[in-house]
Amino acid sequence: MTLNLQHLLKTMIFLSLTFFSCMLWAEIDKEQAIHAPVEELHASLLSIMESADTKSFQERYHVMEEAVVNHFNSPLIAKVILSRHWKTLEEQSQSDFIDLFNRLTISTYVDRFDSFSGESFKNLSIEQMKENRFMVKTELVRTNDGPVSFNYIVQNDGGEWKIISVIANGINDLSLKRADYSAIIKERGFDALIASLKEKISDLQPK
């Protein structure tokens, strides 16, 4: 009887350890999946920084294009930015806006991350905001200056974790653009917003 009890206890302990090990690995896998779009973006940014003196604007644009298209939830971002104006657009106009917004995002990254002096990105923490939404906190470590905070809101839609907002040094890019774009639409209309975005993209291109 005693041997049977000992065997039962050992079995229960083994099953408990197995269960908690599976839970731990599942949590680690989930955290890695949440970090993945941010790490892919950072790898692309470092790549275009390191190659700024040897590759053209267009070559570095292609690097960032892959990162933005694959790791940002651009349709959701566009919908949030345009707010109530989104529903007033035809499907083709929505698609065109998403494409234009991506082009602006990519061009801005290529323009701003245009040199390399030993910088690196550092992961700081990850915080849950909602069931399928997390804040990934990172910073850009600079050799000749203080770090720059880059926090990302990452959300799972359809089984994929993607970036839906970037917060640089406390400034939420999503909120900023939403306010700016809404003001332009209210004052001058949607066509004026499109013209403004195209002008910004043109200004960022090398002359």
C-alpha positions in Angstrom: 0.0 0.0 0.0 2.8 2.4 0.9 4.6 1.6 -2.3 1.5 2.3 -4.3 1.1 5.6 -2.5 4.7 6.6 -3.2 4.3 5.7 -6.8 1.1 7.7 -7.0 2.8 10.7 -5.5 5.8 10.5 -7.8 3.4 10.3 -10.8 1.5 13.3 -9.6 4.7 15.3 -9.1 5.9 14.3 -12.6 2.7 15.3 -14.2 2.6 18.6 -12.4 6.2 19.4 -13.4 5.4 18.4 -17.0 2.3 20.6 -17.0 4.1 23.7 -15.6 7.1 23.1 -18.0 4.7 23.1 -21.0 3.0 26.3 -19.6 6.4 28.0 -19.3 7.5 27.1 -22.8 4.2 28.2 -24.2 4.6 31.6 -22.4 8.2 31.9 -23.7 7.0 31.1 -27.3 4.3 33.7 -27.0 6.7 36.4 -25.8 9.0 35.7 -28.6 6.2 35.9 -31.1 5.1 39.3 -29.7 8.7 40.6 -29.9 9.2 39.2 -33.4 7.7 42.1 -35.5 9.7 44.7 -33.4 12.9 42.8 -33.7 12.4 42.4 -37.5 11.8 46.2 -37.7 14.9 47.0 -35.7 17.0 44.6 -37.8 15.9 46.4 -40.9 16.6 49.8 -39.4 20.1 48.8 -38.4 20.6 47.4 -41.9 19.7 50.7 -43.6 21.8 52.7 -41.1 24.9 50.6 -41.7 24.5 50.7 -45.5 23.6 54.4 -45.7 27.0 55.3 -47.3 27.0 52.4 -49.8 23.4 51.9 -50.9 21.0 54.3 -52.6 17.8 55.6 -51.0 15.8 53.3 -53.2 17.8 50.2 -52.2 17.3 51.0 -48.5 13.6 51.8 -49.3 13.1 48.2 -50.5 14.6 46.9 -47.2 12.2 49.0 -45.1 9.3 48.3 -47.4 9.4 44.6 -46.6 9.6 45.3 -42.8 6.7 47.8 -42.9 4.4 45.8 -45.1 5.0 42.5 -43.2 5.1 43.7 -39.6 2.7 46.7 -39.4 -1.1 46.3 -39.4 -1.4 49.0 -42.0 -5.2 48.5 -42.6 -6.0 48.9 -38.9 -3.6 51.9 -38.5 -5.2 53.6 -41.5 -8.7 53.0 -40.2 -7.8 54.4 -36.7 -6.1 57.4 -38.1 -8.9 58.4 -40.4 -11.5 57.6 -37.7 -15.1 58.4 -38.9 -13.8 59.5 -42.3 -12.7 55.9 -43.1 -16.3 54.7 -43.6 -17.0 57.4 -46.1 -14.4 56.2 -48.5 -14.9 53.7 -51.3 -12.9 50.5 -51.0 -10.4 51.6 -53.7 -9.8 54.9 -51.9 -9.2 53.0 -48.7 -6.7 50.7 -50.4 -5.0 53.7 -52.1 -4.7 55.5 -48.7 -3.1 52.4 -47.1 -0.6 52.3 -49.9 0.2 56.0 -49.7 0.5 55.8 -45.9 2.9 52.9 -46.1 5.0 54.8 -48.7 5.2 57.8 -46.3 6.2 55.6 -43.4 8.9 53.8 -45.3 10.3 57.0 -46.8 10.4 58.6 -43.3 12.3 55.7 -41.9 14.8 55.8 -44.7 15.3 59.5 -44.4 15.7 59.6 -40.6 17.8 56.5 -40.1 20.5 57.5 -42.6 23.8 57.0 -40.7 25.5 54.5 -38.3 27.8 55.2 -35.4 27.6 51.9 -33.4 23.9 52.2 -32.4 21.9 49.2 -31.2 18.4 48.4 -30.0 17.8 47.1 -26.5 14.7 45.3 -25.3 13.5 46.6 -22.0 10.2 45.0 -21.1 6.8 43.8 -22.3 3.5 44.8 -20.7 0.0 43.4 -21.4 -2.6 46.0 -22.3 -5.5 43.8 -23.4 -5.9 40.1 -24.1 -4.4 40.4 -27.5 -2.5 43.6 -27.2 0.9 44.3 -25.6 3.3 47.2 -25.2 6.9 46.3 -26.2 9.3 48.7 -24.6 12.7 49.2 -26.2 15.3 51.9 -26.6 17.9 52.9 -29.3 21.3 53.0 -27.6 23.5 55.7 -29.0 27.3 55.9 -28.5 27.5 59.7 -28.4 24.2 60.6 -26.8 21.5 59.3 -24.5 19.1 56.5 -25.5 16.0 57.2 -27.4 12.8 55.4 -26.2 10.9 53.4 -28.8 7.8 51.6 -27.5 5.5 49.6 -29.7 1.9 48.5 -29.3 1.7 45.0 -30.8 -1.6 43.3 -31.4 -2.7 39.8 -32.6 -5.1 39.8 -35.4 -5.8 36.6 -37.3 -3.0 34.7 -35.5 -0.3 37.3 -36.4 1.4 39.7 -34.1 1.8 43.1 -35.8 2.7 46.7 -34.8 -0.2 49.1 -34.6 1.5 52.1 -33.0 4.9 53.5 -32.4 5.7 55.7 -29.4 9.0 57.5 -29.7 10.2 59.4 -26.6 6.6 59.5 -25.3 5.1 60.8 -28.5 2.4 58.5 -30.0 2.7 58.7 -33.7 -0.7 57.2 -34.2 -2.4 59.9 -32.1 -0.4 62.6 -33.6 -1.2 61.7 -37.2 -4.9 61.2 -36.3 -5.2 64.7 -35.0 -3.2 66.2 -38.0 -5.1 64.3 -40.7 -8.5 65.0 -39.1 -7.7 68.7 -39.1 -6.7 68.7 -42.8 -9.8 66.8 -43.8 -12.1 69.1 -41.8 -10.5 72.3 -43.2 -9.7 71.3 -46.8 -11.2 67.8 -47.5 -9.8 64.3 -48.1 -8.2 65.2 -51.5 -6.1 67.8 -49.7 -4.9 65.2 -47.3 -3.8 63.0 -50.1 -2.0 65.8 -51.8 -0.3 66.7 -48.6 0.9 63.1 -48.1 2.2 62.9 -51.6 4.1 66.2 -51.2 5.7 64.9 -48.0 6.8 61.7 -49.7 8.3 63.8 -52.6 10.1 66.0 -50.1 11.7 62.9 -48.5 13.0 61.5 -51.8 16.6 62.4 -52.8 16.7 65.2 -55.4 
